[in-house]
Amino acid sequence: MHKLTALEPILEKLISFEYEEDWFEFKENWFEPHALGEYISGMSNAAAMAGQDYAYFIWGIENSSHTIVGTSFDFHRDVKNEPLEHYLARQLKPDLCFQFQEITFHGKRVVALIIPAAKDVPVSFDRNRYYRVGSSKVNLLDYPEREAQLFMALRGDIPSIENTAADDQDLRFQKLFAYYEAKGIPLSINTFKENLHLLTPDGKNNVLAQILSDDSQIPIRFASFTGTTKASPMYAVQEFGNDCLLYSLEGILRYGELINIPQTDERNRIVKRKKVPLFNQKAFREAAINACVHNNWLFGAPSFTAFHDRIEILSKGSMPPKQTRDGFFAGKSVPVNENLAKIFLQLRISEQTGCGIPAISNVYGKEAFSFRENSIKVTIPYHSLDISGTAPRNLPIANHNIPTIENPSVIMSGQLTDEDKILWFCAKPKRALEIAAYLGYKDKRTVRKRLAPLIERGRLAMTVPEKPNSRLQKYITVK
C-alpha cells in the first residue's frame, strides 16, 4: 500500500512523461461516478498488461501540458446518499483495494486515486470489463484479442516465439550455419538449438526456429505502388520471405539501397554536382531491422510498401510490457523477442545501445511513427527534388553505387536468374558456402559451376580478407 510520502516522487515521474500511458490519467476537476468506476476497471487491467503494479488517476494536473493547476475535487462526497468509495467498491469485481490520497504538490492541492493492477482475473465494474486503448476506455467485449491477451498475461503464459511450436517440425538450418560461419562464429550441430533457444519447453522446434530455418514458410513482401495509396496500381512486388530471416533481412536492406535513387541537384551549382539520396539510408536500415527483431511473429511478418512519396514499414504487435512511449523514443531497449534480439546482437546486425529509434526520429521526427492497436508503422518520406528533368520517384532506376545486375527492374519484378542472384548477393563479399545456402544448393561443386563464367567474364573476383582466419577462407565479391 502506498504511503503519503511515496506519492510525490511518483507524481514527479508521471508529469515527466511526454505521452500519456494506459495506466495513468490526468484530470482537473472532472467527476462522473459511473465513468470513474469504468476507468478503475480499465486502468487496473491495463496496468496488469503493461507490467505495472499500480495505475494512477490524478486530479489537479492539466492533461496536455502536465501543468500542476490544483483541484477542488472532493472524494469524500456521496453518490445518491452512498459514500463514493463504497459506491465504487461495491461494483468492482473482484475486490480491489484502491485508495484516494491528497497532497500539496508544487504548492497546489492534488488528489490521486491509486489503483492496484489486476491479479488472476480481469477487473470488472458494474458487470463489464474495461480496458484502456490510448486515452480511451473501452469495453473488453469489443476487443476479444486484447481480452485473450489479458487473460494469458494474468496467468503468466503469454504466447511467444519461444514457447509456441512451429507449424512445421521438419526444419533445416543450412543457411543459419552458413551465416554464422561467415561471421566467424561456430555453431555446434548438437547444441545450437538449446543455445539459441529454438526449442519449446517440451522439446519441439519453436517459431523462432521456424523463422531462422531454410524455409520459414512465412512470406515477407516489398510492394511498390505508382500513387500515394494502395488503391493506386501496383507495379512491382518483391518476395523476400520463405527463407531464413537473416537472409531475408539482407535482401530487404540491399533492395533499399537499390531503390534509393541518387538525385543530381544542379541548383546553384558551381563546380561539383550535388548528389541527394531519395531517403536516409541509415533510417531505413534501422527501421527494417527493428521491424524484424521487434515484430510479433505469431501475428505474421512485417510488411514493406513503397509509394510515390514514401516507404511504409509495418511491424505486427504493439510495444512490449514495461515499455513506455517516452522510453521508446529515448532508445530504451525493451525487446519484444528477447532471444531473437540477442541473436541479432551476436551477429552484429543490431546494437544494444538502442540507437535505432532515435536515429529515425532525429531524421524524420516522432511523427514518423504511428502506433495502432496491433501494429507499429514507420514512415520514411522521400526527399524528392522538385526540379525539371528529375526522374519520377518510383521508377526502378538503379543506384549506380551498388554493383548489381544491369537491369534492376528485373530485381523489382522478382524475375531473377541464378547469375542475377549471385551478383546481387555478392555486392558484399560472401563465401562459397553462403552462396550455396542462399541459392539452395547442396554442395560447393554446383556453386563453382555457377561462379566460373562470372569470374571469367570479370564480373566476380576472389578476395582474401585483411585478417583471414586460420583456414585462409577466400571471399567472392562483385568486381
VOTIZA-158368 format. One line per 8 residues: number of its first residue (from 1); for each residue x, y, z of C-alpha. Coordinates in Angstrom, 1 decimal, m for minus. Layout:
<nodes>
NUM = X/Y/Z | ...
</nodes>
This chain:
<nodes>
1 = 0.0/0.0/0.0 | 1.2/3.5/m0.9 | 2.2/6.0/1.8 | 1.7/9.7/1.5 | 5.5/10.3/1.5 | 5.8/7.9/m1.5 | 3.3/9.8/m3.7 | 5.3/12.9/m4.5
9 = 8.2/11.1/m6.5 | 5.5/9.1/m8.3 | 3.8/12.3/m9.4 | 7.1/13.8/m10.5 | 7.7/10.8/m12.6 | 4.2/10.8/m14.2 | 4.4/14.5/m15.2 | 7.8/13.9/m16.8
17 = 6.2/11.7/m19.4 | 5.6/13.4/m22.7 | 2.9/10.9/m23.7 | 0.1/9.6/m21.6 | 0.3/5.9/m20.9 | m2.6/3.4/m20.5 | m2.0/3.2/m16.7 | m2.3/6.8/m15.7
25 = m4.7/9.7/m16.4 | m4.7/13.4/m15.6 | m7.8/15.5/m14.9 | m8.5/18.8/m13.3 | m12.0/18.8/m11.6 | m13.7/16.1/m13.6 | m16.2/13.9/m11.8 | m18.6/11.3/m13.2
33 = m19.0/8.5/m10.7 | m20.0/5.7/m13.0 | m17.4/6.6/m15.6 | m14.8/6.7/m12.8 | m15.7/3.1/m12.0 | m15.1/2.2/m15.6 | m11.8/4.0/m15.5 | m10.7/2.0/m12.5
41 = m11.6/m1.3/m14.2 | m9.9/m0.3/m17.5 | m6.7/1.1/m15.8 | m6.3/m1.8/m13.4 | m6.5/m4.2/m16.4 | m4.1/m2.1/m18.5 | m1.6/m1.8/m15.7 | m1.5/m5.6/m15.5
49 = m0.9/m5.9/m19.2 | 1.8/m3.2/m19.0 | 3.6/m5.0/m16.2 | 2.9/m2.1/m13.7 | 2.0/m2.7/m10.1 | m0.4/0.2/m9.9 | m2.4/2.6/m12.1 | m2.9/6.3/m11.2
57 = m5.9/8.6/m11.8 | m4.8/12.1/m10.8 | m6.8/15.3/m10.2 | m5.2/18.7/m10.3 | m2.9/18.3/m13.3 | m3.7/19.5/m16.8 | m3.8/16.7/m19.3 | m2.0/18.0/m22.3
65 = 0.7/20.2/m20.7 | 1.1/18.4/m17.4 | 0.9/21.7/m15.6 | 0.0/21.4/m11.9 | m3.2/23.5/m11.6 | m4.7/22.1/m8.4 | m8.2/20.7/m7.9 | m11.4/21.2/m5.9
73 = m12.4/17.5/m6.4 | m13.8/16.1/m3.2 | m13.5/12.3/m2.9 | m15.5/12.3/0.4 | m18.7/13.2/m1.4 | m21.8/10.9/m1.7 | m23.4/9.3/m4.7 | m27.1/9.1/m4.2
81 = m26.6/9.0/m0.4 | m23.8/6.4/m0.7 | m20.2/7.3/0.0 | m18.2/7.4/m3.3 | m15.6/4.9/m2.2 | m18.4/2.4/m1.2 | m20.3/3.1/m4.5 | m17.2/2.2/m6.4
89 = m16.0/m0.7/m4.3 | m19.5/m2.3/m4.4 | m19.5/m2.6/m8.2 | m15.8/m3.6/m8.7 | m15.2/m7.4/m9.1 | m13.0/m8.8/m7.7 | m12.5/m6.6/m4.7 | m9.9/m4.0/m5.4
97 = m8.1/m2.2/m2.6 | m7.9/1.2/m4.3 | m7.3/4.3/m2.2 | m7.6/8.1/m2.5 | m4.8/10.3/m1.3 | m4.4/14.1/m1.4 | m1.2/16.1/m1.0 | 0.2/19.5/m1.7
105 = 2.3/19.2/m4.8 | 4.2/22.2/m6.1 | 2.1/24.4/m3.9 | m1.2/23.0/m5.3 | m3.8/20.6/m3.9 | m3.6/17.3/m5.9 | m5.7/14.2/m5.4 | m4.5/10.7/m6.5
113 = m6.6/7.6/m6.9 | m4.2/4.7/m6.6 | m5.4/1.5/m8.4 | m3.7/m1.9/m7.9 | m3.1/m3.8/m11.1 | m5.5/m6.8/m11.8 | m4.4/m10.1/m10.4 | m5.6/m13.6/m11.5
121 = m8.7/m12.3/m13.4 | m9.6/m9.0/m15.1 | m11.4/m6.4/m13.0 | m14.9/m5.5/m13.9 | m17.2/m2.6/m13.0 | m21.0/m2.9/m13.0 | m20.6/m6.4/m14.6 | m18.5/m5.2/m17.5
129 = m14.7/m5.5/m18.0 | m13.0/m2.4/m19.4 | m9.6/m1.6/m20.8 | m7.5/1.4/m21.9 | m6.7/1.9/m25.6 | m4.6/5.0/m25.8 | m6.5/7.7/m23.9 | m9.9/6.0/m24.2
137 = m11.5/3.4/m22.0 | m13.3/0.6/m23.9 | m15.4/m2.4/m23.2 | m13.2/m5.6/m23.5 | m16.1/m7.4/m25.2 | m15.4/m5.2/m28.2 | m11.7/m6.2/m28.2 | m11.6/m10.0/m27.9
145 = m7.9/m10.3/m28.9 | m6.9/m7.9/m26.1 | m9.2/m9.8/m23.6 | m7.5/m13.1/m24.6 | m4.0/m11.5/m24.2 | m5.0/m10.0/m20.8 | m6.2/m13.5/m19.5 | m2.9/m15.0/m20.7
153 = m0.9/m12.2/m19.1 | m2.7/m12.7/m15.8 | m1.9/m16.5/m16.0 | 1.7/m15.7/m16.8 | 1.6/m17.7/m20.1 | 1.6/m15.1/m22.8 | 2.4/m16.9/m26.1 | 5.8/m16.1/m27.5
161 = 8.0/m17.3/m30.4 | 9.9/m19.3/m27.8 | 7.0/m21.2/m26.2 | 4.9/m21.7/m29.3 | 5.6/m24.7/m31.5 | 6.4/m24.2/m35.2 | 3.7/m25.4/m37.7 | 6.4/m27.5/m39.5
169 = 8.7/m29.6/m37.3 | 10.8/m30.8/m40.3 | 13.2/m27.8/m40.3 | 16.6/m27.4/m41.8 | 19.3/m24.9/m40.8 | 22.0/m25.0/m43.5 | 21.6/m21.2/m44.1 | 21.8/m20.4/m40.4
177 = 25.0/m22.3/m40.1 | 26.4/m20.6/m43.2 | 25.5/m17.2/m41.9 | 27.2/m17.9/m38.5 | 30.3/m19.3/m40.2 | 30.6/m16.1/m42.4 | 30.6/m14.1/m39.2 | 33.3/m16.3/m37.7
185 = 31.1/m17.7/m35.0 | 31.0/m21.5/m34.8 | 27.7/m23.4/m34.1 | 27.5/m26.9/m32.7 | 25.2/m29.2/m34.5 | 24.4/m30.9/m31.2 | 23.7/m27.8/m29.0 | 22.8/m24.9/m31.3
193 = 19.0/m25.3/m30.7 | 19.4/m25.1/m27.0 | 22.0/m22.3/m27.1 | 19.8/m20.2/m29.5 | 16.6/m21.1/m27.7 | 15.0/m22.7/m30.7 | 13.0/m25.3/m28.7 | 9.8/m25.1/m26.7
201 = 9.8/m26.3/m23.1 | 8.7/m29.8/m24.3 | 11.5/m30.0/m26.9 | 9.7/m29.1/m30.1 | 11.0/m26.7/m32.8 | 9.5/m23.3/m31.9 | 8.5/m20.3/m34.0 | 12.0/m18.7/m33.5
209 = 13.4/m21.9/m35.1 | 10.9/m21.6/m37.9 | 11.8/m18.0/m38.9 | 15.5/m18.9/m38.8 | 15.1/m22.1/m40.8 | 16.0/m22.6/m44.5 | 12.3/m22.4/m45.5 | 10.4/m20.4/m42.9
217 = 7.1/m20.6/m44.9 | 6.5/m17.0/m43.9 | 6.1/m14.5/m46.8 | 7.8/m11.1/m46.5 | 7.0/m8.8/m49.3 | 8.1/m5.4/m50.5 | 5.3/m4.0/m52.7 | 5.6/m0.8/m54.8
225 = 2.6/1.4/m55.9 | 2.5/4.1/m58.5 | 0.5/6.5/m56.4 | 0.2/7.5/m52.7 | m2.3/4.8/m51.6 | m2.8/1.1/m52.1 | m5.7/2.0/m54.3 | m3.3/3.0/m57.0
233 = m1.8/0.4/m59.4 | 0.9/m1.9/m58.0 | 3.8/m2.0/m60.4 | 6.2/m4.3/m58.6 | 6.3/m6.8/m55.7 | 9.5/m8.5/m54.4 | 9.3/m11.6/m52.2 | 12.0/m11.9/m49.5
241 = 10.3/m14.4/m47.3 | 10.1/m18.2/m47.1 | 13.7/m18.1/m46.2 | 16.0/m17.8/m43.2 | 15.2/m14.4/m41.7 | 18.8/m13.4/m41.6 | 19.0/m13.7/m45.4 | 15.5/m12.1/m45.9
249 = 16.7/m9.1/m44.0 | 19.9/m8.8/m46.0 | 17.8/m8.9/m49.2 | 15.5/m6.1/m47.9 | 18.4/m3.9/m46.9 | 20.1/m4.4/m50.3 | 16.8/m3.7/m52.0 | 16.5/m0.5/m50.0
257 = 19.9/0.5/m51.3 | 18.9/m0.3/m54.9 | 15.7/1.9/m54.9 | 17.4/4.8/m53.0 | 18.0/6.7/m56.3 | 20.7/9.4/m56.0 | 19.3/12.6/m57.4 | 21.5/15.2/m59.0
265 = 20.9/18.7/m57.7 | 22.0/21.2/m60.4 | 20.6/24.2/m58.5 | 23.3/26.8/m57.5 | 25.9/24.5/m58.9 | 29.5/26.0/m59.0 | 31.8/23.0/m59.7 | 30.6/19.7/m58.4
273 = 27.1/18.2/m58.8 | 25.4/17.6/m55.5 | 24.0/14.1/m55.0 | 20.9/13.9/m52.9 | 19.6/10.4/m51.9 | 15.9/9.7/m52.1 | 15.7/8.9/m48.4 | 18.0/8.5/m45.4
281 = 19.6/5.0/m45.8 | 20.5/4.7/m42.1 | 17.0/5.5/m41.0 | 15.6/2.9/m43.5 | 18.1/0.3/m42.3 | 17.3/0.8/m38.6 | 13.5/0.7/m39.3 | 13.9/m2.5/m41.3
289 = 16.0/m4.2/m38.6 | 13.6/m3.1/m35.8 | 10.6/m4.3/m37.8 | 12.1/m7.8/m38.0 | 13.5/m8.1/m34.5 | 10.6/m6.5/m32.7 | 7.8/m8.0/m34.8 | 5.3/m10.3/m33.2
297 = 5.8/m13.2/m35.5 | 2.8/m15.0/m34.1 | 0.7/m12.5/m35.9 | 2.6/m12.7/m39.2 | 5.5/m11.0/m40.9 | 6.3/m7.3/m41.2 | 5.4/m5.6/m44.4 | 7.3/m3.1/m46.6
305 = 5.4/m0.8/m49.0 | 6.8/1.9/m51.3 | 4.5/4.7/m52.6 | 5.2/7.7/m54.8 | 6.3/9.8/m51.9 | 7.3/7.4/m49.1 | 8.1/4.0/m47.8 | 6.0/2.5/m45.0
313 = 7.3/m0.3/m42.8 | 4.7/m2.1/m40.7 | 5.5/m4.5/m37.8 | 2.9/m6.6/m36.1 | 2.1/m6.3/m32.4 | 2.5/m3.4/m30.0 | 5.1/m2.1/m27.6 | 6.1/m4.8/m25.0
321 = 5.1/m4.6/m21.4 | 7.4/m2.4/m19.3 | 8.0/m0.2/m22.3 | 6.6/3.4/m22.4 | 6.2/5.8/m25.3 | 8.8/8.0/m23.8 | 11.2/5.1/m23.2 | 10.6/4.0/m26.8
329 = 11.7/7.4/m28.3 | 14.6/7.7/m25.8 | 16.0/4.4/m27.1 | 15.3/2.4/m24.0 | 15.7/m1.2/m25.2 | 12.8/m3.5/m24.2 | 12.8/m6.2/m26.9 | 9.6/m7.9/m28.0
337 = 11.6/m11.0/m28.9 | 14.5/m11.2/m26.4 | 16.3/m14.2/m27.8 | 15.9/m13.0/m31.4 | 17.4/m9.7/m30.3 | 20.3/m11.5/m28.7 | 21.0/m13.3/m32.0 | 20.9/m10.0/m33.9
345 = 23.4/m8.6/m31.4 | 25.6/m11.6/m31.5 | 25.8/m11.4/m35.3 | 26.4/m7.6/m35.1 | 23.2/m6.9/m37.1 | 21.9/m4.5/m34.5 | 23.3/m2.7/m31.5 | 22.4/m2.9/m27.8
353 = 22.6/0.9/m27.4 | 19.0/1.3/m28.5 | 20.1/3.9/m31.1 | 17.6/2.7/m33.8 | 14.5/4.6/m32.8 | 16.4/7.9/m32.0 | 18.3/7.5/m35.4 | 14.9/7.5/m37.2
361 = 13.2/10.2/m35.1 | 16.2/12.5/m35.3 | 15.9/12.5/m39.1 | 12.1/12.3/m39.6 | 10.7/13.3/m36.3 | 8.5/11.3/m33.9 | 5.6/11.7/m36.3 | 7.3/9.1/m38.5
369 = 5.9/6.5/m36.0 | 2.3/5.6/m35.9 | 1.0/3.4/m33.1 | m2.0/1.3/m33.9 | m4.0/m1.2/m31.9 | m1.9/m4.2/m33.1 | 0.9/m2.7/m35.2 | 3.5/0.0/m35.3
377 = 4.1/1.8/m38.6 | 7.3/3.7/m39.6 | 7.0/6.2/m42.5 | 10.2/7.0/m44.4 | 9.3/10.0/m46.6 | 11.2/10.7/m49.8 | 13.3/13.8/m50.1 | 12.4/14.5/m53.7
385 = 14.0/17.4/m55.6 | 11.1/19.1/m57.4 | 13.2/20.1/m60.4 | 12.6/19.7/m64.1 | 14.0/16.6/m65.6 | 14.2/14.7/m62.3 | 13.2/11.0/m62.7 | 9.9/10.0/m61.2
393 = 10.4/8.9/m57.7 | 9.1/5.4/m58.0 | 10.8/4.3/m61.3 | 13.0/1.3/m60.9 | 16.3/3.1/m61.8 | 19.5/1.6/m60.5 | 21.5/3.1/m57.8 | 24.9/3.1/m59.5
401 = 26.8/2.9/m56.2 | 25.6/m0.7/m56.0 | 27.4/m3.0/m58.4 | 24.5/m5.4/m59.1 | 22.8/m6.5/m62.3 | 22.4/m4.3/m65.3 | 18.6/m4.2/m65.3 | 17.3/m3.5/m61.7
409 = 13.7/m3.6/m62.9 | 14.2/m7.4/m63.1 | 15.0/m7.4/m59.4 | 11.9/m5.3/m58.6 | 9.7/m7.7/m60.6 | 11.2/m10.7/m58.8 | 12.3/m12.4/m62.1 | 15.9/m13.3/m61.2
417 = 18.2/m15.8/m62.7 | 20.8/m17.6/m60.6 | 23.5/m15.4/m62.1 | 21.5/m12.3/m61.2 | 21.0/m13.6/m57.6 | 24.7/m14.3/m57.2 | 25.7/m10.8/m58.5 | 23.2/m9.2/m56.2
425 = 24.0/m11.4/m53.2 | 27.8/m10.7/m53.7 | 27.5/m6.9/m53.6 | 29.2/m7.5/m50.2 | 31.9/m10.3/m50.1 | 30.5/m13.8/m49.5 | 31.9/m17.2/m49.0 | 31.0/m20.1/m51.4
433 = 29.2/m21.8/m48.6 | 27.0/m18.8/m48.1 | 26.2/m18.6/m51.8 | 25.3/m22.3/m51.7 | 22.9/m21.8/m48.8 | 21.4/m18.7/m50.4 | 20.7/m20.5/m53.7 | 19.6/m23.7/m52.0
441 = 22.5/m25.8/m53.5 | 23.6/m28.9/m51.6 | 27.3/m28.7/m52.4 | 30.1/m26.3/m53.4 | 30.6/m28.0/m56.8 | 27.3/m26.6/m58.2 | 28.3/m23.2/m56.9 | 31.7/m23.3/m58.6
449 = 30.0/m24.1/m61.9 | 27.8/m21.0/m61.5 | 30.7/m18.8/m60.4 | 33.2/m19.8/m63.0 | 31.7/m18.0/m66.0 | 31.1/m14.9/m64.0 | 34.7/m14.9/m62.8 | 36.0/m15.5/m66.4
457 = 33.9/m12.5/m67.6 | 35.3/m10.3/m64.9 | 32.0/m9.9/m63.1 | 33.2/m11.6/m59.9 | 36.6/m11.6/m58.1 | 38.2/m13.9/m55.4 | 39.5/m11.9/m52.5 | 41.1/m12.7/m49.1
465 = 40.0/m10.7/m46.0 | 42.5/m8.4/m44.4 | 42.5/m10.5/m41.3 | 41.8/m14.0/m42.5 | 41.1/m16.9/m40.2 | 43.4/m19.9/m39.8 | 41.8/m21.6/m42.8 | 42.5/m18.6/m45.1
473 = 39.0/m18.5/m46.4 | 38.5/m16.8/m49.7 | 35.6/m14.4/m50.4 | 33.7/m13.8/m53.6 | 32.6/m10.3/m54.5 | 31.5/m8.2/m57.4 | 34.4/m6.8/m59.3
</nodes>
